[in-house]
Amino acid sequence: MSRVASIHARIDQTLKHDAEEILHKLGLNTSQAINAFYAQIVYVRGIPFELKLPNEETIAAMKELDSGKVKTYDSMQDLWNEVDNG
């Protein structure tokens, strides 16, 4: 039998809830997901996804979005309706 270790972490409650809903749909519990994440860390010898700071263009786009000057849509259908009606 393998030895078991515990991990204790504090995370945002909404993030935890949202992630657990997705994990449930995937048929995984939190422990299984963490085990998979840790296995990937070992396999790739690092974080299994890219971590980087945004470039200047991305920062400018984020600031523009935060300013409220960018039109947003509630759905892709709303976007396509505007494109079609031009």
VOLUMLUM-519675 format. One record per residue: residue number from 1; residue in one letter; y, x, z of N, C-alpha, C in turn. Coordinates in nm, 3 decimals, always signed. Atoms other than C-alpha are relative to their C-alpha. Layout:
N
  seq  type      n_Y      n_X      n_Z     ca_Y     ca_X     ca_Z      c_Y      c_X      c_Z
  NUM     a        Y        X        Z        Y        X        Z        Y        X        Z
...
***
This chain:
86
  seq  type      n_Y      n_X      n_Z     ca_Y     ca_X     ca_Z      c_Y      c_X      c_Z
    1     m   -0.118   +0.084   +0.000   +0.000   +0.000   +0.000   +0.125   +0.089   +0.000
    2     s   -0.121   -0.080   +0.007   +0.344   +0.131   -0.091   +0.092   -0.028   +0.118
    3     r   -0.097   +0.017   -0.108   +0.612   +0.182   +0.167   +0.120   -0.076   -0.054
    4     v   -0.113   +0.083   +0.039   +0.908   -0.054   +0.158   +0.123   +0.044   +0.078
    5     a   -0.127   -0.033   -0.063   +1.273   +0.027   +0.230   +0.095   -0.117   -0.021
    6     s   -0.099   +0.108   +0.011   +1.561   -0.212   +0.285   +0.134   +0.053   -0.046
    7     i   -0.136   -0.031   +0.043   +1.904   -0.213   +0.126   +0.090   -0.110   +0.053
    8     h   -0.098   +0.097   -0.048   +2.202   -0.383   +0.286   +0.131   +0.030   -0.071
    9     a   -0.125   -0.020   +0.074   +2.514   -0.435   +0.078   +0.089   -0.122   +0.015
   10     r   -0.097   +0.110   -0.004   +2.829   -0.645   +0.098   +0.054   -0.018   -0.141
   11     i   -0.054   +0.030   +0.131   +2.929   -0.818   -0.224   +0.074   -0.133   +0.006
   12     d   -0.075   +0.124   +0.009   +3.161   -1.098   -0.326   -0.097   -0.119   -0.006
   13     q   +0.089   +0.117   -0.010   +3.003   -1.437   -0.243   -0.017   -0.071   -0.134
   14     t   +0.009   +0.067   +0.129   +3.085   -1.590   -0.582   -0.083   +0.082   -0.098
   15     l   +0.078   -0.088   +0.086   +2.945   -1.288   -0.767   -0.148   -0.012   +0.034
   16     k   +0.140   +0.012   -0.044   +2.624   -1.311   -0.561   -0.060   -0.131   -0.049
   17     h   +0.049   +0.132   +0.040   +2.586   -1.683   -0.630   -0.023   -0.006   -0.151
   18     d   +0.010   +0.006   +0.146   +2.653   -1.650   -1.004   -0.114   +0.086   -0.052
   19     a   +0.109   -0.089   +0.042   +2.416   -1.355   -1.041   -0.136   -0.059   +0.035
   20     e   +0.128   +0.056   -0.041   +2.140   -1.528   -0.847   -0.040   -0.121   -0.085
   21     e   +0.031   +0.111   +0.092   +2.168   -1.836   -1.071   -0.062   +0.054   -0.129
   22     i   +0.053   -0.060   +0.123   +2.110   -1.614   -1.375   -0.137   +0.059   +0.025
   23     l   +0.130   -0.058   -0.033   +1.828   -1.426   -1.206   -0.106   -0.108   +0.011
   24     h   +0.094   +0.111   -0.014   +1.661   -1.757   -1.119   -0.046   -0.048   -0.137
   25     k   +0.034   +0.043   +0.136   +1.675   -1.861   -1.486   -0.090   +0.101   -0.069
   26     l   +0.085   -0.105   +0.056   +1.514   -1.528   -1.573   -0.134   +0.011   +0.072
   27     g   +0.125   -0.005   -0.076   +1.239   -1.587   -1.318   -0.007   +0.118   +0.095
   28     l   -0.005   -0.115   -0.090   +1.353   -1.302   -1.094   +0.071   -0.036   +0.130
   29     n   -0.077   +0.011   -0.123   +1.461   -1.285   -0.733   +0.086   +0.125   +0.015
   30     t   -0.093   -0.111   -0.017   +1.724   -1.047   -0.601   -0.073   +0.132   +0.019
   31     s   +0.075   -0.125   -0.022   +1.470   -0.789   -0.480   -0.060   +0.053   -0.129
   32     q   +0.057   -0.044   +0.127   +1.299   -0.780   -0.818   +0.108   +0.059   -0.092
   33     a   -0.110   -0.049   +0.084   +1.634   -0.736   -0.995   +0.048   +0.137   +0.048
   34     i   -0.044   -0.130   -0.054   +1.738   -0.453   -0.762   -0.104   +0.106   -0.029
   35     n   +0.106   -0.096   +0.033   +1.400   -0.285   -0.812   +0.008   +0.040   -0.147
   36     a   -0.013   -0.030   +0.143   +1.447   -0.310   -1.191   +0.121   +0.090   -0.025
   37     f   -0.122   -0.081   +0.014   +1.801   -0.170   -1.162   -0.027   +0.143   +0.047
   38     y   +0.030   -0.134   -0.053   +1.683   +0.123   -0.947   -0.098   +0.074   -0.092
   39     a   +0.096   -0.064   +0.092   +1.391   +0.190   -1.186   +0.074   +0.053   -0.122
   40     q   -0.078   -0.046   +0.115   +1.641   +0.213   -1.473   +0.088   +0.119   +0.036
   41     i   -0.079   -0.116   -0.044   +1.862   +0.450   -1.271   -0.086   +0.126   -0.005
   42     v   +0.091   -0.115   +0.001   +1.563   +0.679   -1.228   -0.036   +0.037   -0.144
   43     y   +0.043   -0.023   +0.138   +1.453   +0.638   -1.592   +0.107   +0.070   -0.083
   44     v   -0.108   -0.059   +0.081   +1.795   +0.721   -1.746   +0.073   +0.112   +0.074
   45     r   -0.061   -0.103   -0.084   +1.892   +0.956   -1.462   +0.149   -0.022   +0.014
   46     g   -0.140   +0.037   -0.019   +2.218   +0.770   -1.408   +0.013   -0.152   -0.001
   47     i   -0.023   +0.145   +0.007   +2.376   +0.427   -1.417   -0.045   -0.047   -0.139
   48     p   +0.058   +0.041   +0.129   +2.195   +0.232   -1.693   +0.095   -0.079   -0.091
   49     f   -0.099   +0.058   +0.090   +2.516   +0.111   -1.855   +0.124   +0.087   +0.005
   50     e   -0.117   -0.086   +0.010   +2.843   +0.271   -1.960   +0.107   -0.042   +0.099
   51     l   -0.113   +0.021   -0.090   +3.117   +0.303   -1.700   +0.114   +0.087   -0.051
   52     k   -0.113   -0.079   +0.047   +3.455   +0.404   -1.834   +0.129   -0.075   +0.023
   53     l   -0.132   +0.059   -0.014   +3.824   +0.344   -1.795   +0.044   -0.055   -0.134
   54     p   -0.046   +0.055   +0.127   +3.989   +0.123   -2.057   +0.103   +0.093   -0.065
   55     n   -0.100   -0.081   +0.071   +4.194   +0.295   -2.328   +0.133   -0.074   -0.001
   56     e   -0.135   +0.058   -0.003   +4.566   +0.229   -2.378   +0.008   -0.132   -0.076
   57     e   -0.001   +0.124   +0.079   +4.505   -0.038   -2.644   -0.060   -0.115   +0.080
   58     t   +0.064   +0.103   -0.081   +4.273   -0.231   -2.414   +0.088   -0.039   +0.117
   59     i   -0.090   +0.028   -0.111   +4.515   -0.200   -2.122   +0.116   -0.087   -0.047
   60     a   -0.111   +0.080   +0.055   +4.798   -0.335   -2.341   -0.046   -0.143   -0.028
   61     a   +0.052   +0.134   +0.029   +4.580   -0.628   -2.452   -0.022   -0.079   +0.129
   62     m   +0.021   +0.068   -0.128   +4.488   -0.708   -2.091   +0.133   -0.044   +0.061
   63     k   -0.133   +0.035   -0.052   +4.856   -0.700   -1.988   +0.058   -0.118   -0.078
   64     e   -0.050   +0.110   +0.084   +4.944   -0.927   -2.281   -0.067   -0.132   +0.038
   65     l   +0.073   +0.120   -0.041   +4.675   -1.173   -2.177   +0.050   -0.049   +0.135
   66     d   -0.051   +0.036   -0.132   +4.797   -1.167   -1.815   +0.141   -0.058   -0.005
   67     s   -0.138   +0.046   +0.010   +5.154   -1.233   -1.931   +0.009   -0.146   -0.042
   68     g   -0.002   +0.139   +0.045   +5.056   -1.574   -2.068   +0.052   -0.016   -0.142
   69     k   -0.052   +0.006   +0.136   +5.187   -1.486   -2.415   -0.110   -0.017   -0.105
   70     v   +0.112   +0.011   +0.092   +4.840   -1.504   -2.569   -0.057   -0.141   +0.009
   71     k   +0.058   +0.134   +0.002   +4.704   -1.841   -2.678   -0.149   +0.012   +0.031
   72     t   +0.142   +0.002   -0.033   +4.366   -1.916   -2.525   -0.059   -0.137   -0.037
   73     y   +0.071   +0.121   +0.039   +4.107   -2.180   -2.608   -0.107   -0.031   +0.103
   74     d   +0.103   +0.042   -0.095   +3.869   -2.381   -2.393   -0.140   +0.015   -0.059
   75     s   +0.132   -0.013   +0.063   +3.589   -2.347   -2.648   +0.016   +0.064   -0.138
   76     m   -0.003   -0.054   +0.136   +3.499   -2.181   -2.975   +0.034   -0.110   -0.100
   77     q   -0.030   +0.112   +0.090   +3.517   -2.524   -3.136   +0.150   -0.024   -0.009
   78     d   -0.145   +0.015   +0.002   +3.883   -2.556   -3.034   +0.065   +0.110   -0.085
   79     l   -0.052   -0.110   +0.082   +3.951   -2.215   -3.190   -0.023   -0.028   -0.147
   80     w   +0.031   +0.025   +0.141   +3.774   -2.305   -3.514   +0.079   -0.119   -0.052
   81     n   -0.081   +0.114   +0.043   +3.957   -2.640   -3.528   +0.140   +0.046   -0.038
   82     e   -0.133   -0.050   +0.032   +4.289   -2.454   -3.516   -0.001   +0.085   -0.125
   83     v   +0.011   -0.084   +0.119   +4.174   -2.202   -3.776   -0.010   -0.089   -0.124
   84     d   +0.020   +0.088   +0.114   +4.061   -2.482   -4.007   +0.125   -0.080   -0.033
   85     n   -0.119   +0.083   +0.020   +4.384   -2.681   -3.958   +0.125   +0.085   -0.020
   86     g   -0.092   -0.100   +0.021   +4.585   -2.367   -3.989   +0.136   +0.012   +0.025
***
